Amino acid sequence: MKPYLFLLLFLASPLLAQKPAPVGLQLYTFREQFKTDVPGTLAKIRDMGFREIETADNYGMAWPELKKLFDQYGLKVIGTSAEFTDLERNVPKVIAQAKALGAKYVTCFWIPHNGDRFTIQDANRAVEVFNTAGRLLKDADIFLCYHLHGYEFQANGDKGSFFDYLASEIEPRYANFEMDVYWVRTPGQNPVAVLQKYPKRFPLVHLKDRKPGLPVVLNGHDDVENNVVLGQGDVGIAEFMKAARKAGVKHFFIEDESSRAMSQVPQSVAFLRTVM
């Protein structure tokens, strides 16, 4: 092949021509787009430069079938999700899903509890489930994480927060945590301070920023439209990124839950290039 033809083919390939994004993407970001066009949405994700992803749904497809589609668009699955009840009752199902996707991490995104109040009983149930499931997952060479959602920072009497309790009781050899910086900042915490207090406990991170001046929320619920472009909110993303590697973070995923995600995510990628 003549050199100039090879160059044209190289430039014509979005996968080769696009500079890789410095972080990965949580696919929940584009949940609305996936409802109508899975391949087209994956193509857009690839063209934004993403190479690593964290899954949130199978979009009605078998997991092996979805894995083939991810491969087609050059997207490597780092992590996938698991329901708390499956970790409690059906770990083989969780393992099979992770193996089908080639994922090394499984993340649980919610601990069941009644209403807005998180209790010591809820925490103890989670400790037992995460330690037991985490041991079984580790035996399959898969690592379990729990994604913080804010309610864990409710006070555990005079013994600190429930997160402090979870971190002390969950065996790090079996399970650790995924920090969503939005859901650490929203209950009034400093993501950098939490990282530094618990180094090596957060191999995974969701990068998300929020409108400045919002009130403290401790129930794990908020308006998704409060998500803003990284670097334009009050989370302190630039400072966080400086501290994250030192604290043992291995993988970062942008997650933007707003209706503006398709336009905001490329801006967030551009911002991260300036601070990484």
N, C-alpha and C positions, 0 to 999 in steps of 0.2 A: 504494500500500500504506500502511495506517495505521502510524504510528510504532511503536506498541507491538508490532504483528505483526512488523515488521522486527527489533526488539530480540529478540523470542523466537527468530526464526530465527537471528540472530547467535549468541545464547547456546547454541543447540542444536547448532551446528556445532563439533565438536571441533577442527577445523583452525583456526578463527577464534578460538575461546574460549581455547584453551590458550596460555599464554605460551610463546614459543619458548625452547628450551634455549639456553644461552650457547655451546654447542659442538656438534659433530656426534657421530655414532656409527659405530663399526666394526661392521658387521653380523655378523661372526664371533661377537660377544658372544652372540647368540641362535641360534647354529647348531643347537642341539637343537630349539628351537621351530620353526625353519624346515623341519625334516624332515617335520613333520606338517601345518603350516598356514602357508603363505607369506602370503596376504592378511591373515589374522588377526594374524600377528606384525607385519606392516608397520603395521597399524592401531594396535597397542599402542605401537609405536615413535613413530608420529605423536602419539598421545595423551600420550606422555611429554614432548612438546614438541620432538622432534628435527625439523630441517628439512634438515640436511646429513648425508650418509652416505658411507661408504667401503665398497665391496662386497668380498665374499670368495668368493662362489660364485654360480652361476646357477640352482641348485636344479632342474636338469633342464630349464630353459626356454631358449628362444632369447633372446639379449641384447636385441634390440629389443622382444620381448614383455615381458621383465622391466622394461625402461625404461618402458613404458606403465603398468605396475603401480606403479612408483615415482612416476610423475607423478600417478597417481590418488590417492595418499596424500600428495601434497605434499612428496615427498622428493627433494632434488637430489643427484645423484651428483657428488661432488668428485673422488674417486679410485677406481681399480679396481686389481686385482692382475694380476701377470704372472709366470709361471714363468720361472726362470732359463734353462731350455733354449729356451723360446720367444723370449726376448730374444737368445739366442745364434744361433738358427737360423730363426726365423719372425717377424720384426718386423712384417710386414704383418698377421699374425693379431692381434698385440697392438694395433696401430693400429685395426683394424676393431672390436675389442671396445670400446676407449675411445670411439671415435666413435659407436658404437651407443648407448652409455650417456650420452654428452655429458660424459664425464669429462675434466678438464684434467690430471690426474695419473695416472701408472701407477707402482705400487710393487712391487718384488720383495722377497719376504719371507725368502729363504734363499739363501745361496751354497753350492752343493754342496761337500762335503768329507768325507773318510773319518773315521769315528769322532768322537771328541771333540776331535781336534787340528786346528787351522786352520793352514795353512802359507803361506809366501810364494808358492808355486806357485798355491794357491787364490786368494790375493789378486791376483796378476798376471792370472789368468784373468778374475776379476771386473772388474778395471780395464779390460781390453780390451773385454769384453762391454758394460759400462755406458757407456763412452765411445762405442763404435760405435753401439749401440742408441739411446743418448740423443741422438746427433746426428740419427738418422733420425726419432726421435719429435719432436724439436724442429722439424724441417722440417714436421711435421704439426700443429704448435702444441700438442703434448702434452709434459708435463714428467716426466722419470723420476726416481724416488727409490729408494734402497735402505733397507730397514727393518733397523735394528740388532737383533741377537738375543743379544748378550753375548759370543760367542766371538771377536768382532773385537777385544776388549780383551786377548786373550792377547798375551804379549810377543813382539815381533819382534826377537829378539836384544837388542842394546843400543840399538836405534833407536826406542824407544817401543813403542806397541802397533800391531797390524795396522790398527786404525781410523785411527791417525795416518797410516799409510802410504796407506790407501785415500783419506783426505781430501786428501792431497797429490798423489795421482796421478790421481784422477778429476776431470775437467774440470768446474768448476761451471757452465759454460755449457751442458753437456750432461747432467749428472746431479748430484743432490744426495742428501740423506738424509731419512728419516723417523725421528725419535727416538721410541722406546718408552721412557718414563722408567723403567719396571720393569726393562727389559733393559739399562739403563745403570746403575741402582742395584744390581742383582743381581751383576754382576761387580766390584762394589766402587767404582764411579765415582760422582761427584756430577753429576747432570743439569745443574744450573745452571752448574757449572764447564765442562762440555763445551760447553754452549751458548755461553758467553762466550769459550771458546777458539776456537770455529769459528762466529762470527756469520754469518748469512745462508745457512748450509749446511743448515738444517733448516726448510724451508717447512711440513712436516707433522709432527704430534706425536700419539702415542698416549698418553692419560692413563690410568694404571693404578697402583694402589697395592698394597703388599704387607705381610704380617704383619711386625711389628718383630722384629729379632733373628735373622733367617735367615742362614745362612752364605753366604759368597761362592761363586758358581757361575760357571764360565767356559766351559761347554759348550753353552749355549743351551737347556737343558732344566730344567724345574722343575715342581712340583706346582701345577696350576691352582687348587687350593683355597687356595693362599696369596694369591690376589687378595682384597683387602678394599675396602670403601667408600673412595672418595677422601677423603683427609684423616685417615683412621684408621690409616694405615700409616707406614712410615719413609722414604718417597720424598721427602717435603717438597714436596707439591703446591702449597701456598699460596706458598711462596718461589719455586717454579718459575714459577708463573703471573705473578708480578711481573716476572720476568726475560725471559719468553718473547717478549713483543711487541717488546721492545727488540732482541732477537736475530734478528728477522725471521721469526718463526713466523707463517704465514698461516692455517692451519686446524688445529683440535684435534679429536680423536675419542676419546670414551670407549671403552675396550675392557676388558671384564670377562670373563675366561675361566672363572670359577668356576661351580659349579652353582647358586649363589645370585644370579646376575646379574639375574634379573627383579625381585628385591626390592632388590638393592643399587644398581642403576643410578639409580633415582629419587632415592635418598639422595645419590648422587654428584653428580647435577645440582643438588640443593638446596645441597650444599656449595659447588659452583663459583659459584653465584649470590652467595655471601658473599665471594668472593675475586676476582671479575672486575668 
